[in-house]
Amino acid sequence: MAGALIGGAALGVPFNELATILKNFGERAMSFDSVLKETESKVNDIIPLVKEIDDLNEFLEYPKEETEKLKNLLEDAKKLLSRCLRVGKVDLLRKSSHTEKLRELNTKIGSFKDVVLLQTSRDGKKTLRLASEIKDVVLRLDGKSGLSNPVDLVVTVPVITEESVGLEKPVEKLKAKLFKDGVRLLVVTAPGGCGKSTLAEKFCHDKQVKNKFQRNILFLVVSSKPETKRILKSIIQRLGGPVVSDSVRDDEAFRLLELLVGQLSPNPVLIVLDDVWDGSESNKLLEKFSRLPNCKILVTSRFKFPAFGESYDLEPLDHKDAKELFHRWASRGNRMLQFPDEKIVEKIVRGCKRFPLALKVIAGSLSGRATSVWEVTERKLSRGDSILGSENELLKCLKDTLDAVPDDKIVLKECFMDLGSFPEDQRIRAATFIDMCAVLYEQDECETMSNLDELFTRTLVNTVSLRNEAHEDDYYSESYITQHDILRELAVHLTNEQQVDQRTRLLVDINKNEFPKWWSEKETQPVKARLLSITTDEKFSSYWPDMEAPEVEVLILNPGSETYKLPEFAKKMNRLKVLIVRNYRSFPTELTSDYQLINCLSRLERISLERISISSFSDHNLKPLLHLKKLSFFMCKIDKAFTNCSTQISSILPNLLEISIDFCNDLVALPVGLCEIFTLEKLSITNCHGLSSLPEEIGQLINLKILRLRSCIHLEKLPESISRLQELVDLDISHCVGLTKLPDKIGNLQKLEKLNMWSCPNMHKLPKSVRNLKSLKKVVCEREIAKWVNFVSPRLGNVVKEQKEEVNLDWLYA
């Protein structure tokens, strides 16, 4: 037996001693008869377990509790057997007592064996396999080219040197998200300078987080060019693994890391990867880390990584916290500092857009300065001067994100810059942006939305949809873009770095009637811009100095006054293809322009009007807009626009392909004249709560492919003539709560592929002709209608989709 134990390590030594004692019993073993034989048998049975523990301890730390139990048991056994050796043949009392104790020892050894075997049956085999694999990996690593250079990547959590502001709630939200079962990786996203790294540091120092992960919290700064090998080496050594050679492949090093963190179970590991940038190396790194067992990964980045699950968007500070942060940084090193008038401080804080880095930079620059310096800063920010022009640190921090866009995606940068064409704190309709990109970059709707989505993943914009299905079937009227004010300011700042006459986009912001000098004095004209955006306030008088802008293809006018007149100089824009008039106030702006100006814009392809009140066309002798393809109205007053019109609308819009009317509540009935535009392919009338009827003449739209009547809640019926729309592919009547039935002959729509009837509570059954819809591929409806569809035509049961929808109201506050 002793020979079997030779070669044991820490636990093998006491077992060898125990075997020696048993061997020395000789004839005295007869005194204890079968009890001692049972002890020897028990010891022999437990030898493999001892060897298992010793083998594991060669590479990993076996659970200390089990090791201590076995050590104590061995010590008790040695003492008892030593006493048994001293018992004489005639000492029956002591023999009986020791025999009983031997039986107790045998029971304890048997119990220990059973416990360890039970544990082994559950995870012992896996543990041995992991240990063996670790051994193999280590041998391969050691056999490469010797030891590597010392690792210089810091993996410890940074010490918090200053008290944070406004991060208590974000920390709690992070814990709720990351601690969920099944969540292995969570990305914290926000533009540069918003406090992502500070949040991650505070998260690591949170008491609940420290209790959960103990000493297994690692924090690494990854940056724009991740060195995967160094990252893996640093983590492996921090977790007690071997030194990894530089010649070792990444996949081998990662396998070792995977085994190490797995063996730490049930003690979990938290790894923070700070400042991760977009790129193939970063994606590979996150893909590997997201597979680590027994591990939670927290990533901070200016970019979203949707392939790895949901992200947490760090919101800007609220005004109270922004003010507190400003006060702390302005008084650093001088807590007794006397601040200027509180109104000045308030305006400076607002001018910093609640942006943490901006607040710190501006506060630091004003700390200890004279009141006059504070007043000058306040005046600059109040009149809209960019803080980026004087703060290089802030500018570089923000610009780095844009510079990370690869050269082959130059259009992505251009799209970001174009978003500066709209006033700050405004929702930008995706449909409006699509109109711009269609001309500037010759992109269709899908390509533009793809660009916006990538800007979203890079945290350069936010997107929000009114409903979950907003992007289905190229329907983007309920999708919006928002942008942090400081990012918009970045777009404006970079645009304005060029000379006026050299800019491809020209952004003009007019307060009252104060025009920039280059314009009023015609110093740098003509301008070469393809995009011209002019924003005016509520006091603008609509007096326009002349401008020469012959290259402009997209004209964006952002009025804020009650009445507004289109600029006369637009007549000379012979290349103008997109006209967007977008009032950014809550009330509609009345357009008082001479419509003869429109006659000069013969190349117009798209017109988009938002919150505009339009007078009747009847008093104007309008010429045909031969190139106009799309006409959009959003929250406009349009009911008078098409009434009493002496000229047929179809003659003014002879080649129109698309009309979009959204949230125009004064529209009670669709003008018959619009039904005479036979070229029309898309007619979208959505969220028009005043609309109660459609004319029978709608059946004349013989080329119509898409008819959307979504959320027209007072629309009571559909005219039977709809069944004559032989080219119709998509019919959307979702959320039309007043509709009770479909046209009886709807089965005549032989090309209809999609029918959306979601949330039509008063529609309980369908006409039997539905069974004739041979091309139908998708029906979106609720369960009751789904049953009826299946009853009328079992074949159609396969195309029914019972939709579950959540309405997103965040856009109301954007």
Buried (B, 14 or more C-beta within 10 A) or exposed (E): BBEBBEEBEBBBBBBBBBBBBBEEBEEBBEBBEEBBEBBBBBBBEBBBBBBBBBBBBEBBEBEEEBBEBBEEBBEBBBEBBEEBBEBEEEEEEBBEEBBEBBEEBBEBBBEBBEEBBEEBEEEBEEBBEBBBBBBEBBEBBBEBEEEBEEBEBEBEBBEEEEEBBBBEEBBEBBBEBBBEEEEBBBBBBBBBBBBBBBBBBBBBBBEEBBEBBEEBBBBBBBEBEBBBBBBBBBBBBBBEBBBBBEEBEBEBBBBBBBBBBBBBEEEBBBBBBBBBBBBEBBBEBBEBBBEBBBBBBBBBBBBBBEEBBEBBEBBBBEEEBBBBBBBBBBBBEEEEEEBBEEEBBBBBBBBBBBBBBBBBBBBBBBBEEEEEEBBEBBEBBEEEEBBBEBBEEBBEBBBEBBEBBEEEEEBBBBBBBBBBBBBBEBBBBBBBBBBBBBBBBEBEBEBBBEBBBBBBBBBBBBBBBBBEBBBBBEBBBBBBBBBBBBBBBBBBBBBBEEEBBEBBBBBBBBEEBEBEEBBEEEEBBEBBBBBBBBBBBEEBEBEBEEBEBEBBBBBBBBBBBEEBBBBBBBBBBEBBBBBBBBBBBEEBBBBEBEBEBBBBBBBBBBBBBBBBBBBBBEEBEBBBBEEBBBBBBBBBBBBBBBEEBEBEBBEBBBBBBBBBBBBBBBBEEBBBBBBBBEBBBBBBBBBBBBBBBBBBBBBBBEBBBBBBBBBBBBBBBBBEBBBBBBBBBBBBBBBBBBBEBBBEBBBBBEBBBBBBBBBBBEBEBBBEBBBBBEEBEBBBBBEEBBBBBBEBBEEBBEBBEEBEEEEBEEBEEB
